[in-house]
Amino acid sequence: MFIKKSKALVVLSLIMSALILVSGCGASKPAETAPSGGESKEPIKIGFLGAKTGDVAIYGLNTLKGLNMAIEELNKEGVLGRKVELVEEDNAGQKDQAINITNKLISQDKVVAIVGDPTTGITRVAGQIANSKNTVIMSAGSTGTNVVEIGPYVFRDTLLDTIAAPATMKYVIQDKGWKNVALITSKNNDYSVSLSKIFSDAIKSNGGNIVIEEFIQDKDTDFSGQITKIKSANPDVIVFSGYYTEGALIMKKAREVGIKAVMVGGDGLQGDDLMKIGGAAVEGSISYAGFSPEQPTPNTEKFINAFKAKYNNELPDLFAAQGYDALMIIAKAIKEANSADPVKFKDTLAKTKNYDGVSGSITFQESREPIKSPVYLLEVKDGKFALLKKVPVEVK
């Protein structure tokens, strides 16, 4: 009995030793090599921040079209061996919703970068959050002041108002001879308030006169009082710093009372709804943009043809082009940094020079502010935006 027990104990001991040996071999097995530039083969997530509904939905929807074009292009080969995945949300153009979405994209969805918002006011709010959480955010639409100053994770690939507005006013005042200006600002629109200041300085520096200054608010629909005063001032031109909806309604009222002056504004007027709402009243209106599908470079022509093929022969606008460029620039920085960690690739991103984008040549200055060339002056002609003039911008 004792012998049988002893034998049994020996057998049990041998079995236990074998198990420990196998376990030990497993524990000492080298870890699998992590994929290039990251710790996993999970998709690289990029967040979209913008409106898909509401008054400024056209900016967000067109930005999304450009982003989806970039996603398809990048996923043909992948980025650092990984797919790129877009996480979409709809902030409806509202700051409170944008705050919640930005926090969600970073904390829950784990995006490494956010493209958006197309508007200056929301970009400022979202930029504060993204910068504090070490996540890159690049706006493909904001052009107002005090954006990239938020911090090192905040970028944009747009034509700045501080460059475009003076170029536009030089054309309006010196080339066209429209020296007497009616300036209209939307008081509850950060973009408009910021742009009016830039327009005001540019008007004065180019020898123009602000003969009357009026104020509205976004979502207003009755501009009778302001237009009556403007008619009495008899301006050569109406400069409006806000968005296309209010711009269209302003010009409809202006034409009703017999004002002949055209409207001039920034890229906030860039939207087909300007013509849909304004009709004949907005014919001849001039605005600046960082993109035009006319007179394209070979790179831009390739993008336009692909866009038309994907979107039922539709031409891309500046938001689609800048959305595409924003993601392609981010992807380029991730590849060059060999990392999808924004702490690492943000510095590579900041060194972008003379990037041949579909929306123009893009260089980030030391401040991370973009220099884009050229400035496109567009005129509403026969119900469409038509290229009026290209103004080159010197990159210093």
PyMOL commands that set and color helices and strands:
alter all, ss='L'
color gray80, all
select helices_A, chain A and resi 2-27+57-74+95-107+120-132+148-150+161-175+190-205+224-233+244-256+267-269+273-282+298-310+318-337+342-350
alter helices_A, ss='H'
color red, helices_A
select strands_A, chain A and resi 44-49+84-88+113-116+136-139+154-156+180-186+209-216+237-240+262-265+286-289+355-357+360-364+370-373+375-381+384-391
alter strands_A, ss='S'
color yellow, strands_A
deselect
rebuild
show_as cartoon
